[in-house]
Amino acid sequence: MDSEDQRRKSWENALADALPVSPFLIGGVVSALFFASFLLTAFLSGVAIVVVRPDEVSLSSHAWAALALSLLWFAILGIGRYTVAGNLRDARLLVGLAPNITAAEVERHALGVTPRELSRSRLAGLAGFVAGAVLYSIAVLGLRQNGWPAFETPVDIWMLCIVSLLVMQLLRRIYFLRGDTRFFSDALKGLEPDLSDISQLDAFGRVALRGALPWFAVSGVVALLLVGQDADGITAPALVLTLAAAFFVFSRPMLRSHRVIRQAKYRDLARLRSEIRRNERAFREGGEAAREAALMLTAFIALERRLERMREWPLDLQTAGRLLLYAAIPLGSWVGAGAVNIALEALVG
């Protein structure tokens, strides 16, 4: 294997492969550890974790933000690894169907990324770390107006670090998802779908939905911030943008797949209708050929009706149901946040 074919795994994928547990468990444990580190920091610095008011009991704004930021690690690590494993599984199903997906290419993809791609992902991560630190310091802590006293408590420093690390990881994951997107986009080039079994192409729908899942998860985290922060002017547009990004990421590959299926469908319909017209002419002319043409007409018309009713989207019922479930994640977060407040009120009361 020459230097161009050498592959290396990111630390997230290497960690997931080394541990014989679910990627969701890994993401959940990491999220819990980050939130526990916030609780310890807040406790040692004297920052309130639970706020008791005459009319309600809830987590403090800092605690809500820390919970949301910690859950983002679940989205990045758990869902990210789930996406990688699922996409590889579907890529293997497309071997032999898509001319640009071969068994050798899939295995190379399974080994990881090239050293050059890994280096570029690190540069993207470094840029994300710096950008996250700068944006949080200016937009949230008000460094430009307050100067260094903006870093008033250890909690502020904890928030700065966690936001910087999260933006770093998000940019790295976006870079890696870009490679997956290109891999499956190439699979559509030159693809001639077998319209007798369109379900073989449902893999493209599953891949598109997995690409959108991290954005749906982020929208759920933003919905948590809507409950716990007095910053609707920021969090409400962020919720709309993350949901829009999720549907955009899902719809783009779906539209490409739809175009390929639709073109193949209408090519076959054009051929069938040409045969129907030819047999209609033979039937009208009468004679021995008319009896054969009548039989063929019945078969061709049945095929035409079947082809007209054939779906043009690589989306089975299970994937469509998951899409609706994922779109409801922000609502679930909002309901869950309300349940947390009710439980706190009952506990304190």
DOKEZA-911784 format. One line per field, with one value per residue (C-alpha): residue number from 1; x, y, z negated. Coordinates in nm, 2 decimals, always signed. Example, Ala and Ser with C-alpha at 12.3 -4.5 7.8 and 13.67 -1.06 7.14 Angstrom:
resi <- [1,2]
c1 <- [+1.23,+1.37]
c2 <- [-0.45,-0.11]
c3 <- [-0.78,-0.71]
//
This chain:
resi <- [1,2,3,4,5,6,7,8,9,10,11,12,13,14,15,16,17,18,19,20,21,22,23,24,25,26,27,28,29,30,31,32,33,34,35,36,37,38,39,40,41,42,43,44,45,46,47,48,49,50,51,52,53,54,55,56,57,58,59,60,61,62,63,64,65,66,67,68,69,70,71,72,73,74,75,76,77,78,79,80,81,82,83,84,85,86,87,88,89,90,91,92,93,94,95,96,97,98,99,100,101,102,103,104,105,106,107,108,109,110,111,112,113,114,115,116,117,118,119,120,121,122,123,124,125,126,127,128,129,130,131,132,133,134,135,136,137,138,139,140,141,142,143,144,145,146,147,148,149,150,151,152,153,154,155,156,157,158,159,160,161,162,163,164,165,166,167,168,169,170,171,172,173,174,175,176,177,178,179,180,181,182,183,184,185,186,187,188,189,190,191,192,193,194,195,196,197,198,199,200,201,202,203,204,205,206,207,208,209,210,211,212,213,214,215,216,217,218,219,220,221,222,223,224,225,226,227,228,229,230,231,232,233,234,235,236,237,238,239,240,241,242,243,244,245,246,247,248,249,250,251,252,253,254,255,256,257,258,259,260,261,262,263,264,265,266,267,268,269,270,271,272,273,274,275,276,277,278,279,280,281,282,283,284,285,286,287,288,289,290,291,292,293,294,295,296,297,298,299,300,301,302,303,304,305,306,307,308,309,310,311,312,313,314,315,316,317,318,319,320,321,322,323,324,325,326,327,328,329,330,331,332,333,334,335,336,337,338,339,340,341,342,343,344,345,346,347,348,349]
c1 <- [+0.00,+0.16,+0.16,-0.15,-0.35,-0.25,-0.54,-0.56,-0.86,-0.95,-0.92,-1.30,-1.32,-1.01,-1.16,-1.49,-1.32,-1.11,-1.40,-1.65,-1.96,-2.22,-2.10,-2.41,-2.28,-1.94,-2.10,-2.33,-2.04,-1.83,-2.13,-2.19,-1.82,-1.83,-2.14,-1.99,-1.69,-1.92,-2.10,-1.77,-1.64,-1.97,-1.97,-1.61,-1.66,-1.99,-2.20,-2.57,-2.67,-3.04,-3.24,-3.53,-3.79,-4.13,-4.30,-4.07,-3.76,-3.52,-3.16,-2.96,-2.89,-2.53,-2.64,-2.88,-2.60,-2.36,-2.62,-2.68,-2.31,-2.24,-2.51,-2.35,-2.06,-2.32,-2.42,-2.06,-1.92,-2.22,-2.41,-2.09,-1.97,-2.32,-2.32,-1.98,-2.08,-2.42,-2.28,-2.02,-2.29,-2.50,-2.20,-2.14,-2.50,-2.44,-2.15,-2.25,-2.54,-2.35,-2.07,-1.85,-1.87,-1.65,-1.56,-1.20,-1.31,-1.54,-1.27,-1.03,-1.30,-1.35,-0.98,-1.02,-0.89,-0.56,-0.28,-0.34,-0.71,-0.63,-0.39,-0.65,-0.91,-0.67,-0.62,-1.00,-1.02,-0.75,-0.94,-1.26,-1.09,-0.97,-1.30,-1.50,-1.29,-1.30,-1.67,-1.76,-1.53,-1.67,-2.04,-2.11,-1.85,-1.83,-1.45,-1.44,-1.64,-1.53,-1.17,-1.01,-1.25,-1.50,-1.35,-1.50,-1.55,-1.40,-1.74,-1.68,-1.35,-1.51,-1.77,-1.50,-1.30,-1.60,-1.73,-1.39,-1.35,-1.70,-1.65,-1.32,-1.49,-1.79,-1.56,-1.37,-1.69,-1.82,-1.49,-1.52,-1.89,-1.78,-1.58,-1.88,-2.10,-1.86,-1.83,-2.21,-2.25,-2.00,-2.21,-2.49,-2.28,-2.35,-2.61,-2.87,-3.14,-3.31,-3.67,-3.80,-3.67,-3.63,-3.59,-3.22,-3.17,-3.32,-2.96,-2.93,-3.22,-3.07,-2.74,-2.91,-3.10,-2.78,-2.61,-2.90,-2.92,-2.63,-2.81,-3.14,-2.95,-2.80,-3.15,-3.26,-2.97,-3.06,-3.42,-3.28,-3.11,-3.45,-3.58,-3.28,-3.15,-3.29,-3.16,-3.45,-3.31,-3.01,-3.14,-3.47,-3.29,-3.03,-3.31,-3.46,-3.12,-3.02,-3.35,-3.31,-2.96,-3.09,-3.36,-3.11,-2.85,-3.12,-3.29,-2.98,-2.87,-3.24,-3.30,-3.00,-3.12,-3.47,-3.34,-3.16,-3.46,-3.70,-3.49,-3.46,-3.84,-3.93,-3.68,-3.85,-4.19,-4.10,-3.98,-4.29,-4.52,-4.34,-4.40,-4.76,-4.81,-4.63,-4.86,-5.17,-5.09,-5.03,-5.36,-5.56,-5.41,-5.56,-5.44,-5.22,-5.01,-5.31,-5.36,-5.00,-5.02,-5.33,-5.14,-4.84,-5.06,-5.21,-4.87,-4.72,-5.02,-4.99,-4.62,-4.69,-4.94,-4.70,-4.41,-4.63,-4.72,-4.35,-4.21,-3.94,-3.77,-3.53,-3.73,-3.89,-4.15,-3.90,-3.67,-3.97,-4.08,-3.73,-3.73,-4.05,-3.90,-3.58,-3.77,-3.95,-3.63,-3.65,-4.00,-3.88,-3.60,-3.85,-4.08,-3.78,-3.66,-4.01,-4.00,-3.66,-3.81,-4.11,-3.88,-3.66,-3.96,-4.10,-3.76,-3.70,-4.06]
c2 <- [+0.00,+0.33,+0.65,+0.78,+0.47,+0.47,+0.53,+0.65,+0.68,+0.99,+0.95,+0.93,+0.63,+0.47,+0.50,+0.36,+0.06,+0.00,-0.01,-0.30,-0.08,+0.12,+0.45,+0.61,+0.48,+0.64,+0.97,+0.95,+0.88,+1.17,+1.40,+1.30,+1.36,+1.71,+1.80,+1.65,+1.87,+2.18,+2.08,+2.05,+2.38,+2.56,+2.41,+2.51,+2.86,+2.92,+2.96,+2.86,+2.54,+2.55,+2.88,+2.90,+3.17,+3.24,+3.11,+2.84,+2.62,+2.55,+2.50,+2.82,+2.97,+2.85,+2.50,+2.49,+2.61,+2.35,+2.07,+2.17,+2.20,+1.86,+1.69,+1.82,+1.58,+1.30,+1.43,+1.46,+1.13,+0.90,+1.00,+1.07,+0.71,+0.57,+0.76,+0.63,+0.26,+0.29,+0.46,+0.18,-0.08,+0.08,+0.13,-0.24,-0.29,-0.07,-0.27,-0.41,-0.17,+0.16,+0.15,+0.38,+0.19,-0.12,-0.36,-0.24,+0.13,+0.06,-0.12,+0.17,+0.40,+0.17,+0.21,+0.58,+0.89,+0.97,+1.14,+1.45,+1.46,+1.39,+1.69,+1.91,+1.80,+1.91,+2.25,+2.28,+2.18,+2.44,+2.71,+2.60,+2.62,+2.97,+3.08,+2.93,+3.11,+3.44,+3.43,+3.33,+3.59,+3.87,+3.77,+3.62,+3.74,+4.09,+4.09,+4.40,+4.61,+4.46,+4.36,+4.07,+4.11,+3.94,+3.61,+3.67,+3.31,+2.97,+2.88,+3.15,+2.99,+2.64,+2.77,+2.92,+2.60,+2.38,+2.60,+2.62,+2.24,+2.19,+2.42,+2.24,+1.90,+2.03,+2.16,+1.84,+1.63,+1.86,+1.80,+1.43,+1.43,+1.62,+1.31,+1.08,+1.31,+1.30,+0.93,+0.87,+1.15,+0.97,+0.65,+0.82,+0.90,+0.65,+0.47,+0.28,+0.19,-0.15,-0.03,-0.38,-0.34,+0.03,-0.06,-0.15,+0.23,+0.30,+0.31,+0.66,+0.77,+0.62,+0.79,+1.13,+1.09,+1.01,+1.32,+1.53,+1.36,+1.56,+1.88,+1.76,+1.67,+2.02,+2.17,+1.97,+2.11,+2.47,+2.40,+2.33,+2.67,+2.83,+2.70,+2.78,+3.11,+3.46,+3.50,+3.43,+3.67,+3.44,+3.09,+3.11,+3.20,+2.94,+2.68,+2.78,+2.77,+2.43,+2.28,+2.44,+2.30,+1.95,+1.95,+2.09,+1.82,+1.56,+1.70,+1.76,+1.40,+1.29,+1.53,+1.39,+1.04,+1.14,+1.29,+0.97,+0.75,+0.98,+1.00,+0.62,+0.58,+0.82,+0.65,+0.32,+0.47,+0.62,+0.28,+0.11,+0.36,+0.33,-0.05,+0.01,+0.24,-0.02,-0.30,-0.08,-0.03,-0.40,-0.48,-0.24,-0.40,-0.73,-1.08,-1.32,-1.04,-0.88,-1.17,-1.15,-0.77,-0.80,-1.02,-0.79,-0.48,-0.63,-0.70,-0.36,-0.16,-0.35,-0.27,+0.09,+0.13,-0.04,+0.19,+0.50,+0.41,+0.33,+0.57,+0.81,+0.87,+0.63,+0.66,+0.36,+0.38,+0.32,+0.60,+0.83,+0.75,+0.82,+1.16,+1.26,+1.13,+1.33,+1.64,+1.61,+1.61,+1.99,+1.93,+1.64,+1.85,+2.12,+1.87,+1.71,+2.05,+2.11,+1.77,+1.86,+2.18,+1.99,+1.73,+2.00,+2.18,+1.86,+1.77,+2.12,+2.15]
c3 <- [+0.00,+0.11,-0.08,+0.11,+0.00,-0.36,-0.59,-0.95,-1.19,-1.38,-1.76,-1.79,-1.56,-1.71,-2.06,-1.95,-1.78,-2.09,-2.33,-2.28,-2.37,-2.19,-2.05,-2.22,-2.56,-2.49,-2.40,-2.70,-2.94,-2.80,-2.83,-3.19,-3.27,-3.12,-3.31,-3.63,-3.58,-3.55,-3.88,-4.06,-3.92,-4.01,-4.36,-4.43,-4.29,-4.47,-4.16,-4.20,-4.03,-4.13,-4.15,-4.39,-4.31,-4.46,-4.15,-4.03,-4.09,-3.81,-3.71,-3.69,-3.35,-3.38,-3.46,-3.16,-2.93,-3.08,-3.03,-2.67,-2.59,-2.76,-2.55,-2.24,-2.31,-2.29,-1.94,-1.82,-1.96,-1.98,-1.68,-1.48,-1.52,-1.46,-1.13,-1.02,-1.10,-0.93,-0.62,-0.58,-0.61,-0.34,-0.12,-0.12,-0.02,+0.29,+0.41,+0.75,+0.78,+0.81,+1.07,+0.87,+0.54,+0.54,+0.26,+0.26,+0.24,-0.05,-0.24,-0.18,-0.31,-0.62,-0.71,-0.77,-0.60,-0.43,-0.64,-0.43,-0.51,-0.88,-0.88,-0.72,-0.98,-1.25,-1.09,-1.08,-1.45,-1.54,-1.35,-1.53,-1.87,-1.81,-1.66,-1.95,-2.21,-2.03,-1.96,-2.32,-2.47,-2.26,-2.22,-2.56,-2.81,-2.66,-2.65,-2.43,-2.68,-3.01,-2.93,-3.13,-3.43,-3.20,-3.31,-3.65,-3.78,-3.71,-3.55,-3.28,-3.21,-3.20,-2.95,-2.74,-2.73,-2.65,-2.37,-2.22,-2.23,-2.09,-1.79,-1.73,-1.72,-1.51,-1.24,-1.23,-1.21,-0.93,-0.74,-0.78,-0.68,-0.36,-0.26,-0.32,-0.12,+0.17,+0.15,+0.19,+0.44,+0.67,+0.63,+0.82,+1.12,+1.40,+1.18,+1.37,+1.11,+1.13,+1.13,+1.06,+0.70,+0.62,+0.25,+0.33,+0.34,+0.00,-0.13,+0.01,-0.20,-0.51,-0.44,-0.39,-0.72,-0.91,-0.77,-0.91,-1.25,-1.41,-1.31,-1.46,-1.78,-1.79,-1.74,-2.05,-2.25,-2.13,-2.24,-2.59,-2.59,-2.50,-2.83,-3.05,-2.90,-2.87,-2.52,-2.29,-2.04,-1.99,-2.07,-1.87,-1.54,-1.62,-1.66,-1.32,-1.15,-1.29,-1.18,-0.84,-0.82,-0.91,-0.63,-0.38,-0.46,-0.43,-0.11,+0.10,+0.15,+0.16,+0.45,+0.64,+0.59,+0.69,+1.01,+1.10,+1.02,+1.20,+1.52,+1.53,+1.47,+1.75,+1.99,+1.92,+1.95,+2.29,+2.41,+2.29,+2.45,+2.77,+2.76,+2.67,+2.98,+3.20,+3.08,+3.11,+3.47,+3.52,+3.35,+3.57,+3.89,+3.79,+3.90,+3.71,+3.57,+3.41,+3.17,+3.05,+3.03,+2.81,+2.56,+2.56,+2.52,+2.20,+2.05,+2.16,+2.02,+1.69,+1.67,+1.76,+1.47,+1.23,+1.34,+1.31,+0.95,+0.85,+0.59,+0.71,+0.37,+0.20,-0.12,-0.28,-0.56,-0.84,-0.72,-0.68,-1.03,-1.17,-0.99,-1.17,-1.50,-1.45,-1.36,-1.69,-1.89,-1.98,-2.11,-2.32,-2.46,-2.55,-2.72,-2.90,-3.03,-3.17,-3.34,-3.49,-3.64,-3.77,-3.93,-4.09,-4.23,-4.38,-4.52,-4.68,-4.79]
//
